[in-house]
Amino acid sequence: MFTQSSESQDNQMPLSTNHGAHEILDVHEVLSAMIGGLNQYVLLRDQVQDSELLSIMDRQYAFMLDEYNITVEAFKTGHDPKHPTRTYNMNMGNDTIYGLKPGEPKKPITSASEINDGIISGFLLGCHKAGATGKTGAALESTNPVVRRVLQDSVPNCIEMAYEISLYQNKKGYYQVPQLSPQDMSAMLNMYGKADQAKNMPN
């Protein structure tokens, strides 16, 4: 039960402890997931066959490790980390191969010896998707402004790294991109029109 004096003390807390309970729990989940992602990169690296995937993994790992460290620093201190959140830039173009090619149905492996670059890149993609979702949710609930900003600014990096992995997978045939028929595509693209300002809303 809160008393008036305990509420006053809570409002006077130093910035390093200025975290709500929801934020503490959410950021705990984010940091645990970041560790899990980094661990996956370490565990899977020696299994990679393709030099292009290895290069992507190494660049992403170095970036993710730095981002983990500044997130921990901001979380523990409540102050700006030693440097702002950096921006991840992938090294490949944005070309996507559209369409589906028939192939063997996907199913879980039954032995560790079946692991290949398609499976590994799928793990990496899942890592970034989880990171984007978790960091977004945590940022929405963060009361500490520094932690919120670090989480918020790192979400685009998760998206960029996921996009890089998906483009790699698409190029290798691991990630196929179906399209609608031209008729359905046109119907969907033209389903929405320009909005006019409501009469009772200010300019």
Phi, psi and chi 1 to 4 in degrees:
 res  aa     phi    psi   chi1   chi2   chi3   chi4
   1 MET       -  129.6 -180.0  173.3  164.8      -
   2 PHE   -84.5  138.3  -74.7  106.9      -      -
   3 THR  -106.2  168.7   64.2      -      -      -
   4 GLN   -62.2  -37.5 -161.7  165.8   17.4      -
   5 SER   -70.2  -36.7   61.0      -      -      -
   6 SER   -70.0  -34.2   67.5      -      -      -
   7 GLU   -63.9  -40.6  -79.3 -177.0   25.4      -
   8 SER   -63.6  -42.5  173.2      -      -      -
   9 GLN   -63.8  -41.5  -74.9  176.7  -17.0      -
  10 ASP   -60.2  -38.3  -73.5  -15.3      -      -
  11 ASN   -72.7  -17.2  -70.3  -26.5      -      -
  12 GLN   -97.3    7.8  -56.8  -66.7  -38.4      -
  13 MET   -61.8  146.8  -77.7 -163.9  -80.0      -
  14 PRO   -63.5  156.4   21.4  -30.7      -      -
  15 LEU   -57.2  -32.0 -166.0   56.0      -      -
  16 SER   -63.9  -24.1   62.7      -      -      -
  17 THR  -112.3   14.2   55.1      -      -      -
  18 ASN   -83.5   69.1 -176.3   13.8      -      -
  19 HIS  -130.4  136.5  -57.7  -69.3      -      -
  20 GLY   -78.8  160.4      -      -      -      -
  21 ALA   -60.3  -41.2      -      -      -      -
  22 HIS   -60.8  -43.4 -152.2  -43.9      -      -
  23 GLU   -61.9  -45.5  173.3 -175.0   -9.0      -
  24 ILE   -56.9  -47.4  -71.6  -77.4      -      -
  25 LEU   -67.9  -42.3  -63.5  173.0      -      -
  26 ASP   -65.3  -43.8  -78.1   -8.1      -      -
  27 VAL   -69.4  -33.2  177.3      -      -      -
  28 HIS   -56.8  -44.7  169.1   79.7      -      -
  29 GLU   -65.1  -41.0  -70.5  -63.4  -43.5      -
  30 VAL   -61.8  -48.4  165.6      -      -      -
  31 LEU   -65.7  -38.2  -68.5  171.5      -      -
  32 SER   -63.0  -40.6  -64.7      -      -      -
  33 ALA   -67.7  -36.4      -      -      -      -
  34 MET   -64.1  -41.4  -68.6  174.5   84.3      -
  35 ILE   -62.4  -44.2  -71.0  171.5      -      -
  36 GLY   -58.5  -41.5      -      -      -      -
  37 GLY   -65.1  -45.8      -      -      -      -
  38 LEU   -61.9  -40.4  -71.1  162.6      -      -
  39 ASN   -63.2  -39.0  -71.3  -14.0      -      -
  40 GLN   -61.3  -43.0  -81.7 -169.4   48.3      -
  41 TYR   -59.6  -42.7  -87.3   63.8      -      -
  42 VAL   -66.1  -46.2  171.4      -      -      -
  43 LEU   -67.2  -34.2  -69.4  170.3      -      -
  44 LEU   -90.5  -17.8  -64.7  170.4      -      -
  45 ARG   -54.5  -45.0 -172.6 -178.4 -171.4  -79.0
  46 ASP   -71.2  -10.8  -69.3  -16.6      -      -
  47 GLN   -91.1  -11.5  -52.5  -63.1  -41.4      -
  48 VAL   -72.0  135.5  174.1      -      -      -
  49 GLN   -99.8  -36.0  -60.8  -64.1  -49.2      -
  50 ASP   -87.0  127.1 -177.2   18.4      -      -
  51 SER   -64.9  -30.5   60.3      -      -      -
  52 GLU   -66.3  -44.9 -177.7  179.7    8.1      -
  53 LEU   -64.6  -38.1 -179.7   56.9      -      -
  54 LEU   -62.3  -41.4 -165.4   61.8      -      -
  55 SER   -64.1  -43.5  174.3      -      -      -
  56 ILE   -61.5  -46.5  -68.0  169.7      -      -
  57 MET   -59.2  -44.7  -78.3 -176.5   76.2      -
  58 ASP   -65.1  -41.9  -71.4  -12.2      -      -
  59 ARG   -66.7  -43.0  -77.9 -172.9  -65.5  102.6
  60 GLN   -67.2  -40.4  -70.9 -168.7   -5.8      -
  61 TYR   -60.3  -47.3  176.6   84.1      -      -
  62 ALA   -59.9  -41.0      -      -      -      -
  63 PHE   -67.6  -45.2 -171.7   90.8      -      -
  64 MET   -63.4  -38.1  -68.3  160.7   60.8      -
  65 LEU   -63.5  -44.8 -174.8   63.4      -      -
  66 ASP   -63.8  -42.3  177.7   68.4      -      -
  67 GLU   -66.1  -37.2 -161.7  164.0   70.4      -
  68 TYR   -60.0  -47.6  168.0   79.3      -      -
  69 ASN   -63.1  -39.9  -76.1  -31.3      -      -
  70 ILE   -74.1  -28.6   65.3  164.6      -      -
  71 THR   -68.2  -44.1  -54.7      -      -      -
  72 VAL   -59.8  -44.6  168.3      -      -      -
  73 GLU   -61.4  -46.5 -177.1 -176.2  -10.6      -
  74 ALA   -64.3  -39.5      -      -      -      -
  75 PHE   -66.5  -43.0 -174.4   52.5      -      -
  76 LYS   -75.4  -34.6  -72.0  175.4   81.7  169.5
  77 THR   -99.2  -27.5   68.3      -      -      -
  78 GLY    76.9    3.7      -      -      -      -
  79 HIS  -114.7  169.5  -62.0  -73.5      -      -
  80 ASP   -57.2  136.2  -72.7  -21.5      -      -
  81 PRO   -70.8  176.3   23.3  -29.4      -      -
  82 LYS   -61.4  -22.5   64.2 -179.5  178.1 -178.0
  83 HIS  -149.2  155.5   64.5   76.4      -      -
  84 PRO   -66.1  165.2  -13.4   24.7      -      -
  85 THR   -60.0  127.3  -53.2      -      -      -
  86 ARG   -83.4  171.7  -64.8 -173.4  170.2  117.2
  87 THR  -109.4  126.0  -59.6      -      -      -
  88 TYR   -84.0  129.9 -176.8   81.8      -      -
  89 ASN  -122.7  123.0  -66.2  -56.5      -      -
  90 MET   -75.1  161.9   61.1 -177.7 -167.7      -
  91 ASN  -102.2    4.4  -75.5  -10.6      -      -
  92 MET  -112.4  166.5   61.1  173.3   52.9      -
  93 GLY   -75.3 -179.2      -      -      -      -
  94 ASN  -103.1   15.4  -63.3  -63.8      -      -
  95 ASP   -70.2  132.1  -63.2  -30.7      -      -
  96 THR  -118.5  137.3  -61.1      -      -      -
  97 ILE   -92.5  120.2  -58.9  165.4      -      -
  98 TYR   -97.2  153.4  -66.1   97.5      -      -
  99 GLY   109.0  162.8      -      -      -      -
 100 LEU  -113.1  137.8  -63.5  175.2      -      -
 101 LYS  -116.5  134.3  -67.9  180.0 -179.1  174.1
 102 PRO   -64.1  147.4   15.9  -21.7      -      -
 103 GLY  -161.1 -173.9      -      -      -      -
 104 GLU   -67.2  141.0  -69.8  -67.7  -42.4      -
 105 PRO   -60.8  143.9  -18.7   28.8      -      -
 106 LYS   -79.3  143.2  -66.1 -174.4 -177.5 -134.9
 107 LYS  -158.3  161.7   59.4 -176.6  179.1  179.4
 108 PRO   -63.9  149.2  -19.4   29.7      -      -
 109 ILE   -74.3  159.2   61.5  173.9      -      -
 110 THR  -113.6   -3.8   56.5      -      -      -
 111 SER  -150.9  145.0  166.5      -      -      -
 112 ALA   -61.8  -22.8      -      -      -      -
 113 SER   -70.2  -12.8   63.7      -      -      -
 114 GLU   -83.7   -5.4  -64.5  175.9   62.0      -
 115 ILE   -62.3  140.3 -163.4  162.6      -      -
 116 ASN  -146.3 -178.7   58.3   36.9      -      -
 117 ASP   -65.5  -30.4  -69.1  -18.2      -      -
 118 GLY   -64.3  -44.5      -      -      -      -
 119 ILE   -67.2  -44.1  -67.8  169.5      -      -
 120 ILE   -61.8  -46.5  -68.3  169.8      -      -
 121 SER   -64.6  -29.3   58.9      -      -      -
 122 GLY   -65.8  -40.2      -      -      -      -
 123 PHE   -59.8  -43.9  -77.7  132.9      -      -
 124 LEU   -65.5  -41.5  -52.3 -176.4      -      -
 125 LEU   -62.1  -44.0 -178.2   59.6      -      -
 126 GLY   -60.9  -37.0      -      -      -      -
 127 CYS   -59.8  -45.9  165.4      -      -      -
 128 HIS   -72.8  -35.4  -62.6  -49.6      -      -
 129 LYS   -63.0  -44.8  -74.1 -178.5  173.9 -178.2
 130 ALA   -63.4  -39.2      -      -      -      -
 131 GLY   -63.0  -44.1      -      -      -      -
 132 ALA   -63.0  -42.8      -      -      -      -
 133 THR   -67.5  -48.2  -57.5      -      -      -
 134 GLY   -64.4  -43.4      -      -      -      -
 135 LYS   -68.4  -36.3  -71.0  174.1 -176.9  177.9
 136 THR   -63.0  -48.7  -61.2      -      -      -
 137 GLY   -60.6  -42.5      -      -      -      -
 138 ALA   -66.8  -39.6      -      -      -      -
 139 ALA   -63.8  -35.9      -      -      -      -
 140 LEU   -65.6  -24.9  -67.3  170.0      -      -
 141 GLU  -105.8   -0.1  -61.3  -72.8   -9.1      -
 142 SER   -78.9  132.6  -69.3      -      -      -
 143 THR   -96.3  -27.0   54.5      -      -      -
 144 ASN   -75.2  119.7 -177.2  -71.5      -      -
 145 PRO   -64.3  -31.5   21.3  -30.4      -      -
 146 VAL   -71.3  -47.0  175.7      -      -      -
 147 VAL   -61.5  -43.0  171.7      -      -      -
 148 ARG   -58.8  -43.3 -175.8 -171.6   64.8   79.6
 149 ARG   -67.7  -41.8  175.0   61.0   64.8 -174.5
 150 VAL   -62.2  -45.4  168.4      -      -      -
 151 LEU   -63.5  -47.0  -69.0  169.1      -      -
 152 GLN   -59.5  -44.5  175.9 -178.6  -47.2      -
 153 ASP   -72.5  -19.4  -71.6  -10.7      -      -
 154 SER   -86.8  -16.2   68.1      -      -      -
 155 VAL   -59.8  -46.3  171.4      -      -      -
 156 PRO   -59.0  -28.7  -23.3   33.3      -      -
 157 ASN   -69.0  -40.0  -66.4  -38.4      -      -
 158 CYS   -59.9  -42.7  -66.3      -      -      -
 159 ILE   -63.9  -44.2  -64.6  169.3      -      -
 160 GLU   -65.2  -41.8 -172.6   78.0   -1.0      -
 161 MET   -68.9  -37.6  -73.0 -173.8  -81.9      -
 162 ALA   -63.2  -42.0      -      -      -      -
 163 TYR   -63.4  -41.7 -174.4   47.9      -      -
 164 GLU   -60.7  -44.7 -178.2  176.3   36.8      -
 165 ILE   -65.7  -41.2  -65.7  -69.2      -      -
 166 SER   -66.2  -36.2   71.5      -      -      -
 167 LEU   -66.0  -40.7  -73.0  170.3      -      -
 168 TYR   -60.4  -47.6  166.9   82.1      -      -
 169 GLN   -61.8  -40.5  -71.4 -172.1  -48.4      -
 170 ASN   -63.0  -43.8  176.7 -110.8      -      -
 171 LYS   -61.8  -35.8 -176.4  167.4   72.0  171.3
 172 LYS   -88.3   -3.3  -61.9  -66.1 -177.2  178.6
 173 GLY    85.9    8.4      -      -      -      -
 174 TYR   -82.5  -23.3  -53.8  137.1      -      -
 175 TYR  -130.7  100.4 -173.1  104.0      -      -
 176 GLN   -93.7  148.2  -61.6 -168.0   61.7      -
 177 VAL  -121.3   99.2 -177.2      -      -      -
 178 PRO   -72.5  160.2   26.0  -31.3      -      -
 179 GLN  -129.5  156.9  -76.0 -170.9  -56.3      -
 180 LEU   -74.9  164.0  -62.6  172.3      -      -
 181 SER   -63.8  155.5   68.7      -      -      -
 182 PRO   -54.1  -38.0  -27.1   34.3      -      -
 183 GLN   -65.5  -46.6  177.5 -178.9  -23.9      -
 184 ASP   -68.0  -38.0  -71.8  -12.7      -      -
 185 MET   -61.0  -45.7  179.8   93.9   67.3      -
 186 SER   -63.0  -42.1  177.3      -      -      -
 187 ALA   -62.2  -42.6      -      -      -      -
 188 MET   -68.8  -40.8  -68.0  -65.4  -69.2      -
 189 LEU   -66.2  -28.7  -70.0  172.1      -      -
 190 ASN  -102.2   14.7  -68.3  -65.4      -      -
 191 MET   -77.8  -17.0 -163.1  173.6  -78.2      -
 192 TYR  -118.9  145.4  -57.3   94.9      -      -
 193 GLY  -121.5  173.1      -      -      -      -
 194 LYS   -67.9  138.7 -178.9  178.5  178.8  -67.8
 195 ALA   -88.9  139.8      -      -      -      -
 196 ASP  -100.7  150.2  -66.2  -38.6      -      -
 197 GLN   -68.1  137.1 -174.4  164.4  -27.0      -
 198 ALA   -66.0  145.2      -      -      -      -
 199 LYS   -66.0  -28.8  -66.9 -179.5  174.3   56.4
 200 ASN   -94.2    7.9   64.8  -27.4      -      -
 201 MET  -100.9  143.4  -63.5  -59.0  -69.9      -
 202 PRO   -68.9  155.6   24.4  -32.5      -      -
 203 ASN   -73.5      -  -70.6  -28.1      -      -
